[in-house]
């Protein structure tokens, strides 16, 4: 039986530079690559050495996504939930849905394009 892990997710956003900066601050990630996309537009890959989020944009990217259309949320694991929440607030975004159940504590936020993220800590 093969084993796997998520290597990357590719999200369409209206401002990949702004989104990349948020993830750098929120998760301690770095920019792995940026440049023109194979399908037009441009992309920034931001993440760790083993996984990343591709932040894609083009002239038709409008944002304003609705939850579950088709994505419910992207989960991010952090080592300091309080510090992560302060980063989200400093970016002008609003944390909500704070909860504590197995396997950890969490909160949610919508980015500027309406994409929902769950931030969780197992600490």
N, CA, C and O atoms as CSV, one atom per row, in Angstrom:
chain,resi,resn,atom,element,x,y,z
A,1,UNK,N,N,0.839,-1.175,0.000
A,1,UNK,CA,C,0.000,0.000,0.000
A,1,UNK,C,C,0.891,1.247,0.000
A,1,UNK,O,O,1.737,1.387,0.884
A,2,UNK,N,N,0.724,2.154,-0.966
A,2,UNK,CA,C,1.522,3.391,-0.985
A,2,UNK,C,C,1.173,4.280,0.204
A,2,UNK,O,O,0.070,4.208,0.746
A,3,UNK,N,N,2.108,5.102,0.594
A,3,UNK,CA,C,1.888,6.126,1.623
A,3,UNK,C,C,2.132,7.475,0.984
A,3,UNK,O,O,2.962,7.595,0.083
A,4,UNK,N,N,1.424,8.486,1.438
A,4,UNK,CA,C,1.585,9.802,0.823
A,4,UNK,C,C,1.414,10.926,1.820
A,4,UNK,O,O,1.054,10.714,2.978
A,5,UNK,N,N,1.679,12.117,1.343
A,5,UNK,CA,C,1.489,13.341,2.107
A,5,UNK,C,C,1.144,14.448,1.120
A,5,UNK,O,O,1.428,14.320,-0.071
A,6,UNK,N,N,0.552,15.505,1.582
A,6,UNK,CA,C,0.277,16.628,0.687
A,6,UNK,C,C,1.590,17.345,0.406
A,6,UNK,O,O,2.293,17.759,1.328
A,7,UNK,N,N,1.909,17.486,-0.857
A,7,UNK,CA,C,3.139,18.163,-1.269
A,7,UNK,C,C,2.880,19.631,-1.550
A,7,UNK,O,O,3.712,20.478,-1.225
A,8,UNK,N,N,1.734,19.948,-2.150
A,8,UNK,CA,C,1.362,21.346,-2.333
A,8,UNK,C,C,-0.124,21.485,-2.621
A,8,UNK,O,O,-0.797,20.528,-3.002
A,9,UNK,N,N,-0.609,22.683,-2.432
A,9,UNK,CA,C,-1.953,23.076,-2.846
A,9,UNK,C,C,-1.776,24.319,-3.698
A,9,UNK,O,O,-0.897,25.137,-3.426
A,10,UNK,N,N,-2.599,24.471,-4.722
A,10,UNK,CA,C,-2.505,25.609,-5.631
A,10,UNK,C,C,-3.795,26.414,-5.495
A,10,UNK,O,O,-4.874,25.929,-5.836
A,11,UNK,N,N,-3.681,27.646,-4.994
A,11,UNK,CA,C,-4.830,28.501,-4.752
A,11,UNK,C,C,-4.773,29.731,-5.656
A,11,UNK,O,O,-3.708,30.324,-5.831
A,12,UNK,N,N,-5.901,30.111,-6.224
A,12,UNK,CA,C,-5.980,31.346,-6.995
A,12,UNK,C,C,-6.335,32.479,-6.048
A,12,UNK,O,O,-7.348,32.421,-5.351
A,13,UNK,N,N,-5.501,33.507,-6.026
A,13,UNK,CA,C,-5.690,34.671,-5.162
A,13,UNK,C,C,-5.543,35.938,-6.002
A,13,UNK,O,O,-5.009,35.897,-7.111
A,14,UNK,N,N,-6.015,37.048,-5.474
A,14,UNK,CA,C,-5.917,38.300,-6.223
A,14,UNK,C,C,-4.573,38.986,-6.046
A,14,UNK,O,O,-4.156,39.756,-6.912
A,15,UNK,N,N,-3.887,38.722,-4.940
A,15,UNK,CA,C,-2.607,39.381,-4.667
A,15,UNK,C,C,-1.655,38.363,-4.036
A,15,UNK,O,O,-1.592,38.263,-2.811
A,16,UNK,N,N,-0.916,37.606,-4.850
A,16,UNK,CA,C,-0.068,36.550,-4.295
A,16,UNK,C,C,1.042,37.073,-3.385
A,16,UNK,O,O,1.449,36.379,-2.453
A,17,UNK,N,N,1.531,38.273,-3.637
A,17,UNK,CA,C,2.581,38.832,-2.773
A,17,UNK,C,C,2.052,39.049,-1.358
A,17,UNK,O,O,2.724,38.711,-0.384
A,18,UNK,N,N,0.847,39.612,-1.245
A,18,UNK,CA,C,0.233,39.842,0.067
A,18,UNK,C,C,-0.018,38.507,0.769
A,18,UNK,O,O,0.272,38.368,1.958
A,19,UNK,N,N,-0.549,37.535,0.046
A,19,UNK,CA,C,-0.816,36.215,0.633
A,19,UNK,C,C,0.476,35.533,1.049
A,19,UNK,O,O,0.536,34.938,2.125
A,20,UNK,N,N,1.503,35.604,0.228
A,20,UNK,CA,C,2.789,34.985,0.560
A,20,UNK,C,C,3.363,35.586,1.837
A,20,UNK,O,O,3.888,34.864,2.684
A,21,UNK,N,N,3.266,36.894,1.975
A,21,UNK,CA,C,3.780,37.551,3.177
A,21,UNK,C,C,3.027,37.081,4.416
A,21,UNK,O,O,3.636,36.873,5.465
A,22,UNK,N,N,1.712,36.911,4.310
A,22,UNK,CA,C,0.932,36.400,5.438
A,22,UNK,C,C,1.440,35.022,5.854
A,22,UNK,O,O,1.656,34.785,7.042
A,23,UNK,N,N,1.634,34.113,4.904
A,23,UNK,CA,C,2.079,32.760,5.245
A,23,UNK,C,C,3.514,32.741,5.763
A,23,UNK,O,O,3.850,31.908,6.605
A,24,UNK,N,N,4.349,33.627,5.285
A,24,UNK,CA,C,5.711,33.730,5.831
A,24,UNK,C,C,5.646,34.094,7.312
A,24,UNK,O,O,6.335,33.494,8.137
A,25,UNK,N,N,4.808,35.089,7.644
A,25,UNK,CA,C,4.683,35.534,9.032
A,25,UNK,C,C,3.949,34.508,9.898
A,25,UNK,O,O,4.324,34.285,11.049
A,26,UNK,N,N,2.920,33.894,9.354
A,26,UNK,CA,C,2.067,32.986,10.106
A,26,UNK,C,C,2.735,31.642,10.375
A,26,UNK,O,O,2.582,31.081,11.460
A,27,UNK,N,N,3.463,31.130,9.408
A,27,UNK,CA,C,4.006,29.769,9.502
A,27,UNK,C,C,5.528,29.705,9.494
A,27,UNK,O,O,6.093,28.617,9.605
A,28,UNK,N,N,6.203,30.843,9.365
A,28,UNK,CA,C,7.665,30.817,9.290
A,28,UNK,C,C,8.173,30.231,7.991
A,28,UNK,O,O,9.292,29.723,7.929
A,29,UNK,N,N,7.352,30.299,6.948
A,29,UNK,CA,C,7.724,29.750,5.649
A,29,UNK,C,C,8.600,30.721,4.870
A,29,UNK,O,O,8.808,31.862,5.284
A,30,UNK,N,N,9.100,30.258,3.753
A,30,UNK,CA,C,9.893,31.109,2.866
A,30,UNK,C,C,9.412,30.935,1.425
A,30,UNK,O,O,8.718,29.975,1.089
A,31,UNK,N,N,9.800,31.880,0.600
A,31,UNK,CA,C,9.457,31.776,-0.814
A,31,UNK,C,C,10.377,30.754,-1.463
A,31,UNK,O,O,11.599,30.898,-1.428
A,32,UNK,N,N,9.795,29.732,-2.047
A,32,UNK,CA,C,10.562,28.679,-2.712
A,32,UNK,C,C,10.796,28.980,-4.178
A,32,UNK,O,O,11.826,28.608,-4.741
A,33,UNK,N,N,9.836,29.658,-4.795
A,33,UNK,CA,C,9.929,29.956,-6.228
A,33,UNK,C,C,8.868,30.992,-6.564
A,33,UNK,O,O,7.824,31.051,-5.914
A,34,UNK,N,N,9.129,31.796,-7.564
A,34,UNK,CA,C,8.101,32.672,-8.117
A,34,UNK,C,C,8.413,32.905,-9.581
A,34,UNK,O,O,9.571,32.882,-9.996
A,35,UNK,N,N,7.364,33.131,-10.359
A,35,UNK,CA,C,7.570,33.392,-11.772
A,35,UNK,C,C,6.295,33.216,-12.564
A,35,UNK,O,O,5.214,33.031,-12.005
A,36,UNK,N,N,6.440,33.277,-13.882
A,36,UNK,CA,C,5.269,33.131,-14.747
A,36,UNK,C,C,4.694,31.719,-14.656
A,36,UNK,O,O,5.422,30.735,-14.529
A,37,UNK,N,N,3.370,31.655,-14.725
A,37,UNK,CA,C,2.681,30.371,-14.690
A,37,UNK,C,C,2.644,29.770,-16.087
A,37,UNK,O,O,2.661,30.486,-17.088
A,38,UNK,N,N,2.594,28.454,-16.137
A,38,UNK,CA,C,2.492,27.761,-17.424
A,38,UNK,C,C,1.175,28.081,-18.122
A,38,UNK,O,O,1.069,27.943,-19.341
A,39,UNK,N,N,0.164,28.512,-17.352
A,39,UNK,CA,C,-1.158,28.777,-17.922
A,39,UNK,C,C,-1.455,30.276,-17.997
A,39,UNK,O,O,-2.620,30.673,-18.038
A,40,UNK,N,N,-0.417,31.106,-18.014
A,40,UNK,CA,C,-0.611,32.546,-17.986
A,40,UNK,C,C,-0.668,33.022,-16.550
A,40,UNK,O,O,-0.863,32.218,-15.638
A,41,UNK,N,N,-0.504,34.287,-16.340
A,41,UNK,CA,C,-0.477,34.813,-14.986
A,41,UNK,C,C,0.855,34.533,-14.318
A,41,UNK,O,O,1.860,34.277,-14.981
A,42,UNK,N,N,0.847,34.584,-12.989
A,42,UNK,CA,C,2.089,34.331,-12.247
A,42,UNK,C,C,1.777,33.595,-10.960
A,42,UNK,O,O,0.636,33.578,-10.500
A,43,UNK,N,N,2.809,32.984,-10.379
A,43,UNK,CA,C,2.651,32.143,-9.195
A,43,UNK,C,C,3.804,32.382,-8.240
A,43,UNK,O,O,4.935,32.621,-8.661
A,44,UNK,N,N,3.510,32.316,-6.952
A,44,UNK,CA,C,4.528,32.306,-5.906
A,44,UNK,C,C,4.339,31.013,-5.113
A,44,UNK,O,O,3.230,30.713,-4.670
A,45,UNK,N,N,5.408,30.254,-4.935
A,45,UNK,CA,C,5.390,29.071,-4.070
A,45,UNK,C,C,5.980,29.488,-2.730
A,45,UNK,O,O,7.123,29.942,-2.667
A,46,UNK,N,N,5.205,29.335,-1.656
A,46,UNK,CA,C,5.676,29.677,-0.322
A,46,UNK,C,C,5.411,28.482,0.588
A,46,UNK,O,O,4.311,27.931,0.603
A,47,UNK,N,N,6.445,28.087,1.354
A,47,UNK,CA,C,6.277,26.930,2.225
A,47,UNK,C,C,7.568,26.538,2.902
A,47,UNK,O,O,8.458,27.357,3.127
A,48,UNK,N,N,7.643,25.250,3.223
A,48,UNK,CA,C,8.825,24.673,3.856
A,48,UNK,C,C,9.623,23.927,2.795
A,48,UNK,O,O,9.346,24.040,1.601
A,49,UNK,N,N,10.609,23.170,3.237
A,49,UNK,CA,C,11.395,22.394,2.282
A,49,UNK,C,C,10.606,21.226,1.697
A,49,UNK,O,O,10.921,20.743,0.609
A,50,UNK,N,N,9.575,20.771,2.421
A,50,UNK,CA,C,8.866,19.572,1.979
A,50,UNK,C,C,7.453,19.814,1.454
A,50,UNK,O,O,6.871,18.920,0.840
A,51,UNK,N,N,6.888,21.000,1.680
A,51,UNK,CA,C,5.518,21.269,1.232
A,51,UNK,C,C,5.332,22.769,1.040
A,51,UNK,O,O,6.052,23.575,1.630
A,52,UNK,N,N,4.360,23.132,0.211
A,52,UNK,CA,C,4.149,24.555,-0.050
A,52,UNK,C,C,2.738,24.820,-0.540
A,52,UNK,O,O,1.995,23.905,-0.895
A,53,UNK,N,N,2.393,26.096,-0.548
A,53,UNK,CA,C,1.168,26.563,-1.187
A,53,UNK,C,C,1.595,27.378,-2.399
A,53,UNK,O,O,2.420,28.286,-2.293
A,54,UNK,N,N,1.024,27.044,-3.550
A,54,UNK,CA,C,1.240,27.823,-4.770
A,54,UNK,C,C,0.149,28.884,-4.806
A,54,UNK,O,O,-1.037,28.558,-4.765
A,55,UNK,N,N,0.542,30.139,-4.884
A,55,UNK,CA,C,-0.395,31.264,-4.913
A,55,UNK,C,C,-0.399,31.821,-6.322
A,55,UNK,O,O,0.532,32.510,-6.740
A,56,UNK,N,N,-1.455,31.514,-7.043
A,56,UNK,CA,C,-1.564,31.822,-8.474
A,56,UNK,C,C,-2.496,33.010,-8.690
A,56,UNK,O,O,-3.487,33.165,-7.977
A,57,UNK,N,N,-2.180,33.835,-9.657
A,57,UNK,CA,C,-3.091,34.893,-10.074
A,57,UNK,C,C,-2.985,35.092,-11.574
A,57,UNK,O,O,-1.982,34.755,-12.202
A,58,UNK,N,N,-4.051,35.649,-12.129
A,58,UNK,CA,C,-4.060,36.072,-13.533
A,58,UNK,C,C,-5.042,37.230,-13.660
A,58,UNK,O,O,-5.592,37.692,-12.660
A,59,UNK,N,N,-5.262,37.692,-14.863
A,59,UNK,CA,C,-6.128,38.853,-15.069
A,59,UNK,C,C,-7.587,38.601,-14.723
A,59,UNK,O,O,-8.349,39.554,-14.557
A,60,UNK,N,N,-7.993,37.341,-14.609
A,60,UNK,CA,C,-9.399,37.042,-14.306
A,60,UNK,C,C,-9.634,36.708,-12.835
A,60,UNK,O,O,-10.781,36.500,-12.439
A,61,UNK,N,N,-8.584,36.650,-12.014
A,61,UNK,CA,C,-8.740,36.342,-10.587
A,61,UNK,C,C,-9.517,37.467,-9.912
A,61,UNK,O,O,-9.098,38.624,-9.936
A,62,UNK,N,N,-10.638,37.122,-9.316
A,62,UNK,CA,C,-11.492,38.133,-8.705
A,62,UNK,C,C,-11.688,37.948,-7.210
A,62,UNK,O,O,-12.169,38.865,-6.545
A,63,UNK,N,N,-11.330,36.790,-6.654
A,63,UNK,CA,C,-11.559,36.544,-5.233
A,63,UNK,C,C,-13.039,36.432,-4.944
A,63,UNK,O,O,-13.830,36.080,-5.819
A,64,UNK,N,N,-13.411,36.735,-3.705
A,64,UNK,CA,C,-14.810,36.660,-3.314
A,64,UNK,C,C,-15.356,35.251,-3.316
A,64,UNK,O,O,-16.535,35.041,-3.600
A,65,UNK,N,N,-14.505,34.271,-2.998
A,65,UNK,CA,C,-14.927,32.878,-3.004
A,65,UNK,C,C,-15.928,32.604,-1.890
A,65,UNK,O,O,-15.961,33.314,-0.884
A,66,UNK,N,N,-16.734,31.582,-2.072
A,66,UNK,CA,C,-17.691,31.151,-1.062
A,66,UNK,C,C,-17.202,29.849,-0.445
A,66,UNK,O,O,-16.681,28.975,-1.138
A,67,UNK,N,N,-17.377,29.734,0.862
A,67,UNK,CA,C,-16.983,28.509,1.560
A,67,UNK,C,C,-17.652,27.313,0.907
A,67,UNK,O,O,-18.834,27.357,0.565
A,68,UNK,N,N,-16.908,26.277,0.743
A,68,UNK,CA,C,-17.302,24.980,0.187
A,68,UNK,C,C,-17.588,25.039,-1.303
A,68,UNK,O,O,-18.321,24.197,-1.823
A,69,UNK,N,N,-17.032,26.002,-1.990
A,69,UNK,CA,C,-17.253,26.149,-3.434
A,69,UNK,C,C,-15.939,26.033,-4.201
A,69,UNK,O,O,-15.532,27.047,-4.768
A,70,UNK,N,N,-15.249,24.934,-4.278
A,70,UNK,CA,C,-15.498,23.625,-3.701
A,70,UNK,C,C,-14.706,23.375,-2.421
A,70,UNK,O,O,-14.830,22.304,-1.829
A,71,UNK,N,N,-13.914,24.315,-1.990
A,71,UNK,CA,C,-12.993,24.107,-0.870
A,71,UNK,C,C,-13.629,24.553,0.439
A,71,UNK,O,O,-14.145,25.668,0.525
A,72,UNK,N,N,-13.598,23.699,1.462
A,72,UNK,CA,C,-14.098,24.103,2.781
A,72,UNK,C,C,-13.076,24.957,3.521
A,72,UNK,O,O,-13.391,26.073,3.935
A,73,UNK,N,N,-11.876,24.460,3.689
A,73,UNK,CA,C,-10.797,25.259,4.268
A,73,UNK,C,C,-9.473,24.532,4.088
A,73,UNK,O,O,-9.427,23.352,3.740
A,74,UNK,N,N,-8.390,25.278,4.337
A,74,UNK,CA,C,-7.038,24.726,4.339
A,74,UNK,C,C,-6.567,24.760,5.781
A,74,UNK,O,O,-6.648,25.801,6.433
A,75,UNK,N,N,-6.075,23.633,6.291
A,75,UNK,CA,C,-5.588,23.552,7.667
A,75,UNK,C,C,-4.102,23.819,7.734
A,75,UNK,O,O,-3.324,23.272,6.953
A,76,UNK,N,N,-3.708,24.674,8.682
A,76,UNK,CA,C,-2.306,25.010,8.903
A,76,UNK,C,C,-1.935,24.657,10.339
A,76,UNK,O,O,-2.630,25.058,11.272
A,77,UNK,N,N,-0.855,23.918,10.524
A,77,UNK,CA,C,-0.374,23.542,11.846
A,77,UNK,C,C,0.716,24.520,12.274
A,77,UNK,O,O,1.691,24.728,11.551
A,78,UNK,N,N,0.545,25.120,13.456
A,78,UNK,CA,C,1.532,26.058,13.995
A,78,UNK,C,C,1.950,25.606,15.393
A,78,UNK,O,O,1.253,24.822,16.037
A,79,UNK,N,N,3.088,26.106,15.848
A,79,UNK,CA,C,3.554,25.733,17.179
A,79,UNK,C,C,3.133,26.728,18.256
A,79,UNK,O,O,3.280,26.438,19.443
A,80,UNK,N,N,2.612,27.900,17.871
A,80,UNK,CA,C,2.180,28.914,18.835
A,80,UNK,C,C,0.898,29.552,18.319
A,80,UNK,O,O,0.934,30.456,17.485
A,81,UNK,N,N,-0.230,29.074,18.821
A,81,UNK,CA,C,-1.530,29.527,18.327
A,81,UNK,C,C,-1.765,31.009,18.624
A,81,UNK,O,O,-2.322,31.727,17.792
A,82,UNK,N,N,-1.346,31.467,19.800
A,82,UNK,CA,C,-1.518,32.873,20.161
A,82,UNK,C,C,-0.747,33.795,19.235
A,82,UNK,O,O,-1.273,34.813,18.785
A,83,UNK,N,N,0.497,33.443,18.951
A,83,UNK,CA,C,1.307,34.253,18.040
A,83,UNK,C,C,0.709,34.242,16.640
A,83,UNK,O,O,0.703,35.266,15.957
A,84,UNK,N,N,0.209,33.090,16.212
A,84,UNK,CA,C,-0.415,32.995,14.891
A,84,UNK,C,C,-1.650,33.886,14.812
A,84,UNK,O,O,-1.873,34.551,13.801
A,85,UNK,N,N,-2.442,33.902,15.861
A,85,UNK,CA,C,-3.639,34.750,15.857
A,85,UNK,C,C,-3.261,36.231,15.787
A,85,UNK,O,O,-3.937,37.013,15.118
A,86,UNK,N,N,-2.194,36.614,16.469
A,86,UNK,CA,C,-1.744,38.010,16.406
A,86,UNK,C,C,-1.315,38.390,14.986
A,86,UNK,O,O,-1.553,39.517,14.553
A,87,UNK,N,N,-0.690,37.472,14.264
A,87,UNK,CA,C,-0.302,37.724,12.868
A,87,UNK,C,C,-1.544,37.946,12.012
A,87,UNK,O,O,-1.584,38.872,11.202
A,88,UNK,N,N,-2.546,37.110,12.189
A,88,UNK,CA,C,-3.794,37.225,11.417
A,88,UNK,C,C,-4.460,38.576,11.688
A,88,UNK,O,O,-4.892,39.256,10.756
A,89,UNK,N,N,-4.542,38.957,12.947
A,89,UNK,CA,C,-5.155,40.238,13.315
A,89,UNK,C,C,-4.352,41.402,12.751
A,89,UNK,O,O,-4.929,42.354,12.225
A,90,UNK,N,N,-3.015,41.337,12.857
A,90,UNK,CA,C,-2.158,42.410,12.328
A,90,UNK,C,C,-2.321,42.573,10.820
A,90,UNK,O,O,-2.106,43.660,10.284
A,91,UNK,N,N,-2.701,41.493,10.134
A,91,UNK,CA,C,-2.924,41.556,8.686
A,91,UNK,C,C,-4.307,42.126,8.356
A,91,UNK,O,O,-4.665,42.244,7.184
A,92,UNK,N,N,-5.081,42.477,9.384
A,92,UNK,CA,C,-6.403,43.041,9.161
A,92,UNK,C,C,-7.487,42.001,8.944
A,92,UNK,O,O,-8.575,42.327,8.469
A,93,UNK,N,N,-7.198,40.747,9.287
A,93,UNK,CA,C,-8.158,39.655,9.112
A,93,UNK,C,C,-8.759,39.305,10.472
A,93,UNK,O,O,-8.187,39.641,11.508
A,94,UNK,N,N,-9.913,38.629,10.471
A,94,UNK,CA,C,-10.648,38.393,11.710
A,94,UNK,C,C,-10.717,36.909,12.067
A,94,UNK,O,O,-11.395,36.139,11.386
A,95,UNK,N,N,-10.019,36.504,13.132
A,95,UNK,CA,C,-10.126,35.126,13.612
A,95,UNK,C,C,-11.526,34.862,14.178
A,95,UNK,O,O,-12.167,35.768,14.712
A,96,UNK,N,N,-11.992,33.616,14.056
A,96,UNK,CA,C,-13.278,33.221,14.615
A,96,UNK,C,C,-13.257,31.722,14.871
A,96,UNK,O,O,-12.296,31.041,14.512
A,97,UNK,N,N,-14.311,31.207,15.487
A,97,UNK,CA,C,-14.466,29.767,15.663
A,97,UNK,C,C,-13.404,29.137,16.547
A,97,UNK,O,O,-12.987,28.005,16.300
A,98,UNK,N,N,-12.966,29.845,17.561
A,98,UNK,CA,C,-11.964,29.303,18.482
A,98,UNK,C,C,-12.533,28.065,19.160
A,98,UNK,O,O,-13.676,28.063,19.617
A,99,UNK,N,N,-11.719,27.005,19.221
A,99,UNK,CA,C,-12.197,25.779,19.840
A,99,UNK,C,C,-11.021,24.949,20.330
A,99,UNK,O,O,-9.877,25.167,19.933
A,100,UNK,N,N,-11.317,24.012,21.182
A,100,UNK,CA,C,-10.306,23.125,21.762
A,100,UNK,C,C,-10.884,21.719,21.807
A,100,UNK,O,O,-11.667,21.389,22.697
A,101,UNK,N,N,-10.498,20.901,20.850
A,101,UNK,CA,C,-10.887,19.498,20.834
A,101,UNK,C,C,-9.790,18.725,20.132
A,101,UNK,O,O,-8.990,19.300,19.394
A,102,UNK,N,N,-9.752,17.425,20.359
A,102,UNK,CA,C,-8.691,16.601,19.778
A,102,UNK,C,C,-8.671,16.745,18.263
A,102,UNK,O,O,-9.723,16.654,17.631
A,103,UNK,N,N,-7.506,16.967,17.662
A,103,UNK,CA,C,-6.209,16.803,18.293
A,103,UNK,C,C,-5.557,18.097,18.774
A,103,UNK,O,O,-4.360,18.081,19.063
A,104,UNK,N,N,-6.279,19.224,18.878
A,104,UNK,CA,C,-5.629,20.443,19.355
A,104,UNK,C,C,-6.570,21.627,19.409
A,104,UNK,O,O,-7.766,21.519,19.142
A,105,UNK,N,N,-5.986,22.764,19.766
A,105,UNK,CA,C,-6.723,24.029,19.787
A,105,UNK,C,C,-6.666,24.636,18.394
A,105,UNK,O,O,-5.748,24.365,17.620
A,106,UNK,N,N,-7.687,25.482,18.081
A,106,UNK,CA,C,-7.748,26.012,16.723
A,106,UNK,C,C,-8.562,27.293,16.655
A,106,UNK,O,O,-9.321,27.628,17.565
A,107,UNK,N,N,-8.377,28.000,15.539
A,107,UNK,CA,C,-9.262,29.079,15.141
A,107,UNK,C,C,-9.286,29.111,13.618
A,107,UNK,O,O,-8.482,28.458,12.952
A,108,UNK,N,N,-10.209,29.869,13.094
A,108,UNK,CA,C,-10.376,29.984,11.648
A,108,UNK,C,C,-10.279,31.443,11.241
A,108,UNK,O,O,-10.462,32.337,12.067
A,109,UNK,N,N,-9.991,31.685,9.965
A,109,UNK,CA,C,-10.095,33.028,9.399
A,109,UNK,C,C,-10.289,32.913,7.893
A,109,UNK,O,O,-9.895,31.928,7.269
A,110,UNK,N,N,-10.904,33.942,7.330
A,110,UNK,CA,C,-11.005,34.070,5.881
A,110,UNK,C,C,-9.950,35.057,5.429
A,110,UNK,O,O,-9.767,36.102,6.053
A,111,UNK,N,N,-9.243,34.734,4.333
A,111,UNK,CA,C,-8.290,35.694,3.786
A,111,UNK,C,C,-9.045,36.749,2.981
A,111,UNK,O,O,-10.275,36.775,2.975
A,112,UNK,N,N,-8.306,37.606,2.313
A,112,UNK,CA,C,-8.884,38.722,1.569
A,112,UNK,C,C,-9.734,38.261,0.390
A,112,UNK,O,O,-10.576,39.015,-0.097
A,113,UNK,N,N,-9.521,37.035,-0.070
A,113,UNK,CA,C,-10.257,36.512,-1.221
A,113,UNK,C,C,-11.417,35.606,-0.826
A,113,UNK,O,O,-12.106,35.065,-1.691
A,114,UNK,N,N,-11.635,35.441,0.467
A,114,UNK,CA,C,-12.729,34.594,0.933
A,114,UNK,C,C,-12.339,33.141,1.128
A,114,UNK,O,O,-13.213,32.301,1.343
A,115,UNK,N,N,-11.044,32.816,1.061
A,115,UNK,CA,C,-10.579,31.448,1.307
A,115,UNK,C,C,-10.472,31.256,2.818
A,115,UNK,O,O,-9.862,32.068,3.515
A,116,UNK,N,N,-11.074,30.169,3.319
A,116,UNK,CA,C,-11.044,29.912,4.753
A,116,UNK,C,C,-9.830,29.066,5.123
A,116,UNK,O,O,-9.486,28.108,4.431
A,117,UNK,N,N,-9.187,29.441,6.228
A,117,UNK,CA,C,-8.049,28.696,6.775
A,117,UNK,C,C,-8.360,28.326,8.210
A,117,UNK,O,O,-8.927,29.120,8.960
A,118,UNK,N,N,-7.984,27.106,8.588
A,118,UNK,CA,C,-8.038,26.657,9.975
A,118,UNK,C,C,-6.609,26.624,10.481
A,118,UNK,O,O,-5.742,26.001,9.868
A,119,UNK,N,N,-6.362,27.292,11.595
A,119,UNK,CA,C,-5.032,27.304,12.201
A,119,UNK,C,C,-5.130,26.484,13.476
A,119,UNK,O,O,-5.940,26.785,14.352
A,120,UNK,N,N,-4.309,25.451,13.580
A,120,UNK,CA,C,-4.393,24.522,14.711
A,120,UNK,C,C,-3.014,24.341,15.333
A,120,UNK,O,O,-1.988,24.392,14.654
A,121,UNK,N,N,-3.023,24.128,16.645
A,121,UNK,CA,C,-1.793,23.824,17.377
A,121,UNK,C,C,-2.046,22.611,18.249
A,121,UNK,O,O,-3.087,22.526,18.901
A,122,UNK,N,N,-1.111,21.669,18.273
A,122,UNK,CA,C,-1.219,20.480,19.103
A,122,UNK,C,C,-0.566,20.690,20.468
A,122,UNK,O,O,-0.616,19.805,21.322
A,123,UNK,N,N,0.034,21.837,20.674
A,123,UNK,CA,C,0.734,22.130,21.944
A,123,UNK,C,C,-0.237,22.471,23.033
A,123,UNK,O,O,0.172,22.744,24.162
